Amino acid sequence: MEKIFRIEKKKNLIVTSDYIALSSNKFKDYTEMKKKSEMISQKKDFQIINKKDLYRIVFNEKGNTIKLNYASEAEVNDMIKLIPSDNSELKELADSIGSIFEMELKKKTENKAKYLTFNSIKILFVCLFSYLIVTASINMQHGTEYEFSGRRKGLSKLFMSFIDTIGPIGTSIICVLVIGYYSFKLIKRYKNPAIDFEFKKIIQKTT
């Protein structure tokens, strides 16, 4: 597929028959990027992952990240994460690499217990944070003043001013809505788990 994929941190990516090329430079089209990636003088501007070195691609259909496992000059088991700027291109990019590099595709339902545990912990942190800001809102209603320091002093002061304005009830309502939203997403995903995709390099057996 002769297409330039946009990756986070303003990187461009192309998939050729022999390698994947990433670069922060701008190119007018696939042809120009491919041509420059093959020029020795331009090598410093590219990260190249050769077909022979890539052995695994993993992504979740409801995620936003593609993980590539490959052998680099530094490590035998190196890994890079690709986050497409347009999440709708996630599967397209992974499929492009997997098909062009002739890798074997395996699908399986994600581990529901692992997903439940990880996201339950996230909800617990949200609950804890909610408790802290509701408590702070109550304290400010009773005259408590908070001092702020650090680089984000202004942002912290603005946030505390906001929860002071809406009061404990308003703050509690917002917190309940946020917790409810994340809980709803967790239950929905648990009942309808996503699919994990894995492309693996085909090892030719010799007799």
N, CA and C of each residue as an Amber inpcrd file, in Angstrom:
protein
   621
   0.8440000  -1.1910000   0.0000000   0.0000000   0.0000000   0.0000000
   0.8850000   1.2490000   0.0000000   0.7830000   2.0350000  -1.0360000
   1.6250000   3.2280000  -1.1570000   0.9530000   4.4120000  -0.4720000
   1.1380000   4.4560000   0.8270000   0.4790000   5.4730000   1.6430000
   1.3970000   5.9050000   2.7740000   1.3410000   7.1870000   3.1080000
   2.0670000   7.6840000   4.2730000   1.1050000   7.7090000   5.4550000
   1.4600000   6.9900000   6.5090000   0.6630000   6.9870000   7.7290000
   1.2150000   8.0480000   8.6790000   0.3190000   8.7820000   9.3150000
   0.7340000   9.7950000  10.2850000   0.7380000   9.1700000  11.6790000
   1.8650000   9.3000000  12.3430000   2.0380000   8.7290000  13.6740000
   2.2090000   9.8650000  14.6790000   1.9210000   9.5820000  15.9520000
   2.0680000  10.6090000  16.9850000   3.4740000  11.1990000  16.9780000
   3.6090000  12.3650000  17.5920000   4.8630000  13.1240000  17.6250000
   5.2720000  13.5730000  16.2210000   4.2490000  13.7800000  15.3820000
   4.4370000  14.3250000  14.0360000   5.3870000  13.4870000  13.1790000
   5.2850000  12.1750000  13.3230000   6.1160000  11.2920000  12.5080000
   5.3250000  10.7450000  11.3270000   6.0510000  10.4670000  10.2560000
   5.4720000   9.8380000   9.0780000   6.0100000   8.4180000   8.9720000
   5.1780000   7.5160000   8.4590000   5.5800000   6.1120000   8.3490000
   5.1270000   5.5470000   7.0110000   6.0070000   4.7880000   6.3890000
   5.6350000   4.0460000   5.1860000   6.0400000   2.5880000   5.3530000
   5.3230000   1.7320000   4.6390000   5.6350000   0.3040000   4.6410000
   6.0190000  -0.0820000   3.2190000   7.2370000  -0.5580000   3.0450000
   7.6750000  -1.0340000   1.7340000   7.7430000  -2.5590000   1.7820000
   8.1260000  -3.1610000   0.7000000   8.2020000  -4.6260000   0.6650000
   9.3500000  -5.1670000   1.5130000  10.3130000  -4.2970000   1.8540000
  11.4970000  -4.7560000   2.5870000  11.6770000  -4.1370000   3.9690000
  11.0080000  -3.0400000   4.2330000  11.2330000  -2.3650000   5.5110000
  10.1150000  -1.3720000   5.8390000  10.1260000  -0.9440000   7.1010000
   9.2600000   0.1410000   7.5750000  10.1680000   1.3410000   7.8050000
   9.7460000   2.5050000   7.3500000  10.5440000   3.7160000   7.5380000
   9.7310000   4.7570000   8.3030000  10.3550000   5.3410000   9.3310000
   9.7310000   6.4130000  10.0980000  10.6120000   7.6530000  10.0340000
   9.9850000   8.8060000   9.9390000  10.7440000  10.0490000   9.8830000
   9.8750000  11.2130000  10.3520000  10.5300000  12.1970000  10.9720000
   9.8290000  13.4120000  11.4010000   9.7980000  14.4580000  10.2910000
  10.5110000  14.1980000   9.2090000  10.5280000  15.1350000   8.0860000
   9.2070000  15.0910000   7.3220000   8.9820000  16.1060000   6.5170000
   7.7700000  16.1640000   5.7030000   8.0700000  15.7090000   4.2790000
   7.1070000  15.0240000   3.6910000   7.2530000  14.5290000   2.3250000
   5.9460000  14.7750000   1.5730000   6.0690000  15.0210000   0.2880000
   4.8600000  15.3180000  -0.4780000   4.0390000  14.0670000  -0.7620000
   4.7120000  12.9030000  -0.8360000   3.9780000  11.6630000  -1.0750000
   4.8350000  10.4470000  -0.7140000   4.2490000   9.2770000  -0.8780000
   4.9080000   8.0060000  -0.5590000   6.1990000   7.8320000  -1.3640000
   6.1260000   8.1400000  -2.6390000   7.2740000   7.9360000  -3.5280000
   8.4870000   8.7290000  -3.0670000   8.2660000   9.9800000  -2.6930000
   9.3800000  10.8170000  -2.2390000   9.9720000  10.2810000  -0.9390000
   9.1060000   9.8870000  -0.0110000   9.5990000   9.3740000   1.2680000
  10.3820000   8.0830000   1.0740000   9.8830000   7.2060000   0.2250000
  10.5770000   5.9430000  -0.0380000  11.9370000   6.1970000  -0.6900000
  11.9590000   7.1010000  -1.6440000  13.2050000   7.4050000  -2.3490000
  14.2620000   7.9430000  -1.3870000  13.8490000   8.8570000  -0.5020000
  14.8080000   9.4500000   0.4320000  15.2400000   8.4520000   1.5070000
  14.3410000   7.5440000   1.8670000  14.7050000   6.5500000   2.8860000
  15.7550000   5.5780000   2.3690000  15.8910000   5.4880000   1.0570000
  16.8720000   4.5890000   0.4480000  18.2110000   5.2680000   0.1870000
  18.2500000   6.5830000   0.3880000  19.4870000   7.3330000   0.1430000
  20.3830000   7.3000000   1.3790000  21.6180000   6.9360000   1.1930000
  22.5690000   6.8470000   2.3050000  22.7060000   8.1960000   3.0090000
  22.6930000   9.2690000   2.2450000  22.8610000  10.6080000   2.8180000
  21.6930000  11.0220000   3.7040000  20.5540000  10.3270000   3.5550000
  19.3580000  10.6810000   4.3190000  19.0950000   9.7220000   5.4890000
  19.9450000   8.7240000   5.6610000  19.6940000   7.6750000   6.6480000
  19.5120000   8.2080000   8.0710000  20.2330000   9.2810000   8.4010000
  20.1470000   9.8230000   9.7620000  18.7620000  10.3950000  10.0710000
  17.9880000  10.6750000   9.0380000  16.6530000  11.2430000   9.2300000
  15.5680000  10.1780000   9.3310000  15.9650000   8.9090000   9.2710000
  14.9880000   7.8220000   9.2730000  15.2910000   6.7760000  10.3440000
  14.2160000   6.1810000  10.8330000  14.3420000   4.9600000  11.6280000
  13.8280000   3.8360000  10.7420000  14.6790000   2.8640000  10.5080000
  14.3320000   1.7660000   9.6050000  14.1830000   0.4630000  10.3860000
  13.0840000  -0.2310000  10.1360000  12.8830000  -1.5730000  10.6920000
  12.7600000  -2.5240000   9.5090000  13.7470000  -3.3600000   9.3430000
  13.7700000  -4.2640000   8.1960000  12.8080000  -5.4330000   8.3690000
  12.3240000  -5.9150000   7.2540000  11.3920000  -7.0470000   7.2480000
  11.9810000  -8.2520000   7.9680000  13.2470000  -8.5220000   7.7340000
  13.8790000  -9.7060000   8.3220000  14.0120000  -9.6090000   9.8430000
  13.9540000  -8.3690000  10.3780000  14.1320000  -8.1700000  11.8210000
  12.8140000  -8.1280000  12.5960000  11.7280000  -7.8470000  11.9060000
  10.4270000  -7.7440000  12.5720000   9.8250000  -9.1310000  12.7500000
   9.4680000  -9.4730000  13.9860000   8.9310000 -10.8130000  14.2030000
   7.5610000 -10.8370000  14.8840000   7.0570000  -9.6700000  15.3110000
   5.7530000  -9.7050000  15.9920000   5.0780000  -8.3320000  15.9520000
   3.7610000  -8.3440000  15.7010000   2.9350000  -7.1390000  15.7410000
   1.7230000  -7.4470000  16.6140000   1.4410000  -6.5850000  17.5700000
   0.3080000  -6.8140000  18.4710000  -0.5210000  -5.5390000  18.5970000
  -1.8420000  -5.6910000  18.5330000  -2.7210000  -4.5560000  18.8100000
  -4.0990000  -5.0610000  19.2070000  -4.8300000  -4.2050000  19.9030000
  -6.1960000  -4.5040000  20.3280000  -7.1410000  -3.6590000  19.4890000
  -8.2280000  -4.2570000  19.0300000  -9.1220000  -3.5600000  18.1110000
  -9.7430000  -2.2940000  18.7130000  -9.8170000  -2.2240000  20.0450000
 -10.3840000  -1.0450000  20.6910000  -9.3130000  -0.1660000  21.3310000
  -8.0660000  -0.4820000  21.0390000  -6.9680000   0.3050000  21.5830000
  -6.5410000   1.3970000  20.6190000  -5.3960000   2.0000000  20.9120000
  -4.8780000   3.0510000  20.0280000  -3.3980000   2.8620000  19.7180000
  -2.8680000   1.6890000  20.1010000  -1.4330000   1.4690000  19.9700000
  -1.1180000   0.1450000  19.2730000  -0.1290000   0.1990000  18.3980000
   0.4000000  -1.0050000  17.7610000   1.8060000  -1.2320000  18.3080000
   2.0770000  -2.4310000  18.7830000   3.4060000  -2.7490000  19.3010000
   4.1490000  -3.6150000  18.2890000   5.3350000  -3.1720000  17.9320000
   6.1840000  -3.9350000  17.0220000   7.3730000  -4.4840000  17.7980000
   7.5820000  -5.7770000  17.7170000   8.7590000  -6.4050000  18.3200000
   9.7290000  -6.7690000  17.2010000  10.9690000  -6.3520000  17.3690000
  11.9490000  -6.5810000  16.3100000  13.3600000  -6.6400000  16.8910000
  14.2750000  -7.1010000  16.0840000  15.6780000  -7.1600000  16.4860000
  16.3840000  -5.9240000  15.9430000  16.9010000  -5.1010000  16.8490000
  17.6130000  -3.8900000  16.4440000  19.1120000  -4.0810000  16.6570000
  19.8720000  -3.0630000  16.3090000  21.3160000  -3.1370000  16.5250000
  21.6430000  -3.1570000  18.0120000  20.7680000  -2.5470000  18.8140000
  21.0200000  -2.4570000  20.2530000  20.5150000  -3.6740000  21.0230000
  19.3400000  -4.1890000  20.6130000  18.7260000  -5.2820000  21.3570000
  18.1400000  -6.3340000  20.4170000  18.1970000  -7.5730000  20.8730000
  17.5880000  -8.6590000  20.1000000  16.0710000  -8.5680000  20.1950000
  15.5830000  -8.1790000  21.3730000  14.1430000  -8.0480000  21.5940000
  13.7850000  -6.5800000  21.8280000  13.8180000  -5.8030000  20.7860000
  13.4770000  -4.3860000  20.8900000  11.9850000  -4.2100000  20.6030000
  11.4460000  -3.0720000  21.0160000  10.0190000  -2.8350000  20.8170000
   9.7530000  -1.3560000  20.5750000   8.8260000  -1.0880000  19.6760000
   8.4140000   0.2860000  19.4150000   6.8890000   0.3360000  19.4100000
   6.3390000   1.4170000  19.9520000   4.8930000   1.6030000  19.9640000
   4.5120000   2.6430000  18.9180000   3.5420000   2.2950000  18.1020000
   3.0480000   3.2080000  17.0730000   1.6250000   3.6270000  17.4300000
   1.4020000   4.9240000  17.5170000   0.0640000   5.4420000  17.7940000
  -0.3580000   6.3120000  16.6140000  -1.2010000   5.7910000  15.7350000
  -1.6360000   6.5750000  14.5750000  -2.3660000   7.8470000  15.0030000
  -2.1120000   8.9390000  14.2900000  -2.8070000  10.1930000  14.5850000
  -4.3040000  10.0330000  14.3830000  -4.6740000   9.2360000  13.3950000
  -6.0730000   8.9140000  13.1330000  -6.3010000   7.4750000  13.5900000
  -7.0350000   7.3110000  14.6920000  -7.2030000   5.9760000  15.2650000
  -7.9200000   5.0080000  14.3270000  -8.6630000   5.5530000  13.3630000
  -9.3630000   4.6810000  12.4100000  -8.3770000   3.9480000  11.4990000
  -7.1210000   4.4010000  11.4750000  -6.1000000   3.7660000  10.6350000
  -5.3070000   2.7020000  11.3860000  -5.6630000   2.4600000  12.6380000
  -4.9200000   1.5050000  13.4650000  -4.8420000   0.1290000  12.8070000
  -6.0020000  -0.4390000  12.5100000  -6.0450000  -1.7870000  11.9220000
  -5.4720000  -1.7800000  10.5050000  -5.7320000  -0.7160000   9.7740000
  -5.2210000  -0.6190000   8.4010000  -3.6960000  -0.6620000   8.3830000
  -3.0790000   0.0750000   9.3130000  -1.6220000   0.0980000   9.3790000
  -1.0670000  -1.2690000   9.7620000  -1.6390000  -1.8750000  10.7990000
  -1.1640000  -3.1950000  11.2410000  -1.3590000  -4.2390000  10.1460000
  -2.5150000  -4.1970000   9.4930000  -2.7840000  -5.1430000   8.4040000
  -1.8190000  -4.9470000   7.2400000  -1.4780000  -3.6870000   6.9660000
  -0.5480000  -3.3950000   5.8700000   0.8110000  -4.0170000   6.1330000
   1.3050000  -3.8210000   7.3540000   2.6120000  -4.3870000   7.7020000
   2.5560000  -5.9100000   7.6660000   1.5180000  -6.4660000   8.3060000
   1.3990000  -7.9160000   8.3860000   1.2750000  -8.5860000   7.0330000
   0.4810000  -7.9910000   6.1410000   0.2770000  -8.6090000   4.8260000
   1.4780000  -8.4100000   3.9110000   2.0370000  -7.2060000   3.8980000
   3.1940000  -6.9360000   3.0370000   4.4010000  -7.7650000   3.4720000
   4.5570000  -7.9430000   4.7840000   5.6800000  -8.7310000   5.2960000
   5.3530000 -10.2230000   5.3810000   4.1560000 -10.5950000   4.9290000
   3.7310000 -12.0000000   4.8630000   3.8360000 -12.6910000   6.2260000
   3.2020000 -12.0830000   7.2180000   3.2160000 -12.6290000   8.5690000
   1.9140000 -13.3780000   8.8480000   1.9690000 -14.2650000   9.8050000
   0.8000000 -15.0760000  10.1660000  -0.0570000 -14.3340000  11.1870000
  -1.3590000 -14.2850000  10.9400000  -2.2820000 -13.5650000  11.8220000
  -3.0080000 -14.5240000  12.7540000  -3.0380000 -14.1490000  14.0410000
  -3.8090000 -14.8950000  15.0340000  -4.7100000 -13.9190000  15.7830000
  -5.9350000 -14.3680000  16.0670000  -6.8910000 -13.5420000  16.7980000
  -7.3440000 -14.2800000  18.0540000  -7.5530000 -13.5080000  19.1120000
  -8.1130000 -14.1050000  20.3230000  -8.8230000 -13.0260000  21.1330000
  -9.7980000 -13.4480000  21.9030000 -10.5230000 -12.5160000  22.7620000
  -9.6080000 -12.0450000  23.8790000  -9.6350000 -10.7500000  24.1640000
  -8.7590000 -10.2080000  25.1940000  -9.0460000 -10.8480000  26.5530000
  -8.0700000 -10.8120000  27.4240000  -8.1890000 -11.3740000  28.7640000
  -9.1270000 -10.5040000  29.6020000 -10.3430000 -10.9920000  29.8340000
 -11.3530000 -10.2010000  30.5400000 -10.9400000  -9.9070000  31.9800000
 -10.3500000 -10.8870000  32.6400000  -9.9470000 -10.7030000  34.0390000
  -8.8680000  -9.6260000  34.1570000  -7.9180000  -9.6530000  33.2280000
  -6.8400000  -8.6670000  33.2330000  -7.3890000  -7.2690000  32.9810000
  -8.2980000  -7.1630000  32.0150000  -8.9000000  -5.8670000  31.7070000
  -9.7060000  -5.3520000  32.8970000 -10.4760000  -6.2490000  33.5290000
 -11.3050000  -5.8710000  34.6720000 -10.4400000  -5.3810000  35.8280000
  -9.3660000  -6.1010000  36.1140000  -8.4870000  -5.7320000  37.2240000
  -7.8310000  -4.3760000  36.9900000  -7.2540000  -4.2070000  35.8120000
  -6.5380000  -2.9650000  35.4940000  -7.4630000  -1.7520000  35.5590000
  -8.6370000  -1.8710000  34.9750000  -9.5460000  -0.7260000  34.9200000
 -10.2940000  -0.5040000  36.2300000 -10.4410000  -1.5480000  37.0340000
 -11.0220000  -1.3700000  38.3670000 -10.0900000  -0.5300000  39.2330000
  -8.7960000  -0.7510000  39.0700000  -7.8060000   0.0490000  39.8050000
  -7.9000000   1.5150000  39.3790000  -8.0850000   1.7450000  38.0870000
  -8.2360000   3.1140000  37.5890000  -9.4620000   3.7840000  38.2060000
 -10.5590000   3.0340000  38.2990000 -11.7850000   3.5900000  38.8790000
 -11.5840000   3.8850000  40.3660000 -10.8340000   3.0340000  41.0510000
 -10.5450000   3.2750000  42.4680000  -9.7670000   4.5800000  42.6510000
  -8.8260000   4.8420000  41.7490000  -8.0740000   6.0990000  41.8060000
  -8.9950000   7.2910000  41.5490000  -9.9370000   7.1180000  40.6200000
 -10.9040000   8.1870000  40.3460000 -11.7650000   8.4390000  41.5810000
 -12.1680000   7.3660000  42.2490000 -12.9720000   7.5000000  43.4780000
 -12.1820000   8.2240000  44.5720000 -10.9110000   7.8590000  44.7070000
 -10.0610000   8.4980000  45.7130000  -9.8970000   9.9830000  45.4110000
  -9.6380000  10.2980000  44.1500000  -9.4840000  11.6970000  43.7530000
 -10.7850000  12.4600000  43.9880000 -11.9060000  11.8060000  43.6950000
 -13.2140000  12.4330000  43.9060000 -13.4290000  12.7490000  45.3800000
 -13.0600000  11.7980000  46.2330000 -13.1970000  12.0060000  47.6790000
 -12.3660000  13.2100000  48.1330000 -11.1550000  13.3090000  47.6120000
 -10.2560000  14.3930000  48.0140000 -10.7840000  15.7620000  47.5890000
 -11.3000000  15.8580000  46.3530000 -11.7550000  17.1780000  45.9040000
 -13.0980000  17.5610000  46.5270000 -13.9420000  16.5700000  46.8150000
 -15.1980000  16.8820000  47.5150000 -14.8790000  17.3620000  48.9320000
 -13.9250000  16.6870000  49.5850000 -13.4980000  17.1000000  50.9250000
 -12.9210000  18.5110000  50.8910000 -12.1080000  18.7900000  49.8660000
 -11.5240000  20.1290000  49.7300000 -12.6110000  21.1740000  49.5200000
 -13.6250000  20.8190000  48.7340000 -14.7310000  21.7450000  48.4840000
 -15.4850000  22.0550000  49.7770000 -15.7050000  21.0250000  50.5920000
 -16.3830000  21.2210000  51.8880000 -15.5340000  22.1110000  52.7980000
 -14.2350000  21.8440000  52.8160000 -13.3340000  22.6340000  53.6620000
 -13.3250000  24.1020000  53.2510000 -13.3330000  24.3540000  51.9400000
 -13.3280000  25.7440000  51.4700000 -14.6240000  26.4540000  51.8260000
 -15.7210000  25.6980000  51.8640000 -16.9970000  26.2870000  52.2740000
 -16.9520000  26.7240000  53.7380000 -16.0520000  26.0870000  54.5010000
 -15.9030000  26.4200000  55.9160000 -14.7250000  27.3610000  56.1650000
 -14.2170000  27.9510000  55.1090000 -13.1940000  28.9780000  55.2610000
 -11.7550000  28.5380000  55.1140000 -11.5200000  27.2750000  54.8220000
 -10.1380000  26.8070000  54.6440000  -9.5450000  27.3850000  53.3590000
  -8.3240000  27.8650000  53.4420000  -7.6310000  28.3970000  52.2710000
  -6.4400000  27.5030000  51.9360000  -6.2550000  27.2550000  50.6520000
  -5.1640000  26.3890000  50.2010000  -4.0840000  27.2180000  49.5160000
  -2.8430000  26.8380000  49.7680000  -1.7130000  27.5030000  49.1220000
  -1.1690000  26.6040000  48.0180000  -0.7070000  27.2270000  46.9530000
  -0.2340000  26.4680000  45.7930000   1.1890000  26.8750000  45.4420000
   1.9300000  25.9140000  44.9150000   3.3030000  26.1890000  44.4810000
   3.6260000  25.3020000  43.2870000   4.7500000  25.5610000  42.6730000
   5.1590000  24.7500000  41.5280000   4.7710000  25.3740000  40.2040000
   5.1420000  24.6850000  39.1330000   4.9170000  25.2120000  37.7850000
   3.4400000  25.3200000  37.4350000   2.6220000  24.4360000  38.0070000
   1.1950000  24.4380000  37.6790000   0.3610000  25.1110000  38.7620000
   0.9670000  26.0430000  39.4330000   0.2850000  26.7410000  40.5180000
  -0.9860000  27.4290000  40.0200000  -0.8750000  28.0860000  38.8620000
  -2.0230000  28.8090000  38.3200000  -3.1670000  27.8770000  37.9620000
  -2.8330000  26.7380000  37.3620000  -3.8580000  25.7700000  36.9690000
  -4.5260000  25.1580000  38.1950000  -3.7230000  24.8510000  39.2120000
  -4.2690000  24.2810000  40.4520000  -5.2020000  25.2740000  41.1380000
  -4.7890000  26.5290000  41.1440000  -5.6000000  27.5700000  41.7710000
  -6.9230000  27.7450000  41.0350000  -6.8710000  27.6830000  39.7110000
  -8.0790000  27.8120000  38.8960000  -9.0270000  26.6410000  39.1460000
  -8.4630000  25.4380000  39.2500000  -9.2790000  24.2470000  39.4920000
  -9.9670000  24.3240000  40.8530000  -9.2090000  24.7060000  41.8720000
  -9.7860000  24.7980000  43.2140000 -10.8290000  25.9080000  43.2880000
 -10.6050000  26.9670000  42.5310000 -11.5840000  28.0520000  42.4830000
 -12.8880000  27.5620000  41.8570000 -12.7500000  26.6840000  40.8650000
 -13.9330000  26.1280000  40.1890000 -14.7580000  25.2630000  41.1370000
 -14.0910000  24.3380000  41.8580000 -14.8550000  23.4640000  42.7550000
 -15.4080000  24.2430000  43.9510000 -14.7480000  25.3450000  44.2970000
 -15.2810000  26.2030000  45.3590000 -16.5490000  26.8990000  44.8830000
 -16.5610000  27.2750000  43.6070000 -17.7160000  27.9720000  43.0340000
 -18.9350000  27.0610000  42.9380000 -18.7280000  25.8300000  42.4700000
 -19.8770000  24.9240000  42.3050000 -20.2700000  24.2610000  43.6200000
 -19.3750000  24.3180000  44.6090000 -19.7000000  23.8070000  45.9330000
 -19.6320000  22.2920000  46.0420000 -19.7900000  21.7820000  47.2640000
 -19.6960000  20.3330000  47.5020000 -20.7210000  19.5170000  46.7170000
 -21.9450000  20.0380000  46.5990000 -22.9840000  19.2830000  45.8920000
 -22.6530000  19.1890000  44.4030000 -22.2930000  20.3180000  43.8140000
 -21.9340000  20.3190000  42.3920000 -20.7290000  19.4480000  42.1150000
 -19.7320000  19.5310000  42.9950000 -18.5280000  18.7090000  42.8400000
 -18.8720000  17.2290000  42.9520000 -19.7400000  16.8970000  43.9010000
 -20.1470000  15.4960000  44.0980000 -20.8830000  14.9620000  42.8740000
 -21.7470000  15.7880000  42.3010000 -22.5080000  15.3620000  41.1150000
 -21.5660000  15.0600000  39.9500000 -20.6020000  15.9560000  39.7330000
 -19.6360000  15.7480000  38.6470000 -18.8360000  14.4680000  38.8800000
 -18.3980000  14.2600000  40.1230000 -17.6120000  13.0640000  40.4460000
 -18.4200000  11.7890000  40.2260000 -19.6790000  11.8130000  40.6440000
 -20.5450000  10.6390000  40.4620000 -20.7340000  10.3490000  38.9760000
 -20.9040000  11.3990000  38.1800000 -21.0760000  11.2170000  36.7330000
 -19.8230000  10.6160000  36.0960000 -18.6610000  11.1020000  36.5290000
 -17.3990000  10.5910000  35.9790000 -17.2050000   9.1240000  36.3640000
 -17.4430000   8.8170000  37.6370000 -17.3040000   7.4300000  38.1000000
 -18.3040000   6.5240000  37.3800000 -19.5220000   7.0240000  37.2100000
 -20.5500000   6.2520000  36.5130000 -20.1760000   5.9840000  35.0680000
 -19.5860000   6.9920000  34.4210000 -19.1760000   6.8470000  33.0170000
 -18.1140000   5.7590000  32.8720000 -17.0810000   5.8200000  33.7200000
 -16.0120000   4.8270000  33.6370000 -16.5040000   3.4300000  34.0250000
 -17.4140000   3.3720000  34.9830000 -17.9720000   2.0760000  35.3920000
 -18.8060000   1.4770000  34.2640000 -19.5710000   2.3310000  33.5850000
 -20.3860000   1.8700000  32.4580000 -19.4970000   1.3180000  31.3430000
 -18.4160000   2.0430000  31.0390000 -17.4850000   1.5810000  30.0050000
 -16.8520000   0.2470000  30.3900000 -16.5190000   0.1230000  31.6730000
 -15.8950000  -1.1100000  32.1520000 -16.8410000  -2.2980000  31.9980000
 -18.0870000  -2.1340000  32.4230000 -19.0670000  -3.2200000  32.3430000
 -19.3590000  -3.5840000  30.8860000 -19.5100000  -2.5550000  30.0520000
 -19.8040000  -2.7850000  28.6360000 -18.6720000  -3.5530000  27.9580000
 -17.4400000  -3.1500000  28.2440000 -16.2780000  -3.8190000  27.6390000
 -16.1290000  -5.2360000  28.1830000 -16.4500000  -5.4200000  29.4630000
 -16.3340000  -6.7490000  30.0650000 -17.3300000  -7.7190000  29.4290000
 -18.5310000  -7.2100000  29.1460000 -19.5550000  -8.0570000  28.5250000
 -19.2730000  -8.3000000  27.0430000 -18.6230000  -7.3270000  26.4170000
 -18.3020000  -7.4450000  24.9880000 -16.8040000  -7.2080000  24.7870000
 -15.9900000  -8.1720000  25.1780000 -14.5340000  -7.9850000  25.0980000
 -14.0460000  -7.7770000  23.6690000 -12.9770000  -7.0140000  23.5710000
 -12.3880000  -6.7330000  22.2650000 -11.5300000  -7.9090000  21.8010000
 -11.0600000  -7.8050000  20.5770000 -10.2150000  -8.8520000  19.9980000
  -8.7600000  -8.3850000  19.9830000  -7.8810000  -9.2530000  20.4400000
  -6.4410000  -9.0070000  20.3410000  -5.9370000  -9.6210000  19.0380000
  -5.1960000  -8.8250000  18.2760000  -4.6260000  -9.3020000  17.0160000
  -3.1170000  -9.4550000  17.1780000  -2.6040000 -10.5220000  16.6200000
  -1.1630000 -10.7600000  16.6760000  -0.6700000 -11.2950000  15.3340000
   0.2530000 -10.5570000  14.7410000   0.9420000 -11.0310000  13.5410000
   2.3030000 -11.5700000  13.9760000   2.6510000 -12.7550000  13.4870000
   3.9490000 -13.3270000  13.8290000   4.6960000 -13.7280000  12.5640000
   5.9910000 -13.5760000  12.6390000   6.8450000 -13.9540000  11.5210000
   6.7500000 -15.4510000  11.2820000   6.5980000 -15.8200000  10.0320000
   6.5120000 -17.2420000   9.6870000   7.9230000 -17.8120000   9.5940000
   8.1820000 -18.7930000  10.4240000   9.5040000 -19.4340000  10.4270000
   9.4840000 -20.6160000   9.4670000  10.3290000 -20.5420000   8.4920000
  10.4110000 -21.6340000   7.5190000  11.1900000 -22.8040000   8.1180000
  10.5360000 -23.9430000   8.2120000  11.1920000 -25.1190000   8.7750000
  12.0320000 -25.8140000   7.7090000  13.2190000 -26.1730000   8.1100000
  14.1040000 -26.8810000   7.1820000  14.1310000 -28.3640000   7.5330000
  14.1670000 -29.1720000   6.5280000  14.1750000 -30.6260000   6.7700000
  15.5550000 -31.1980000   6.4900000
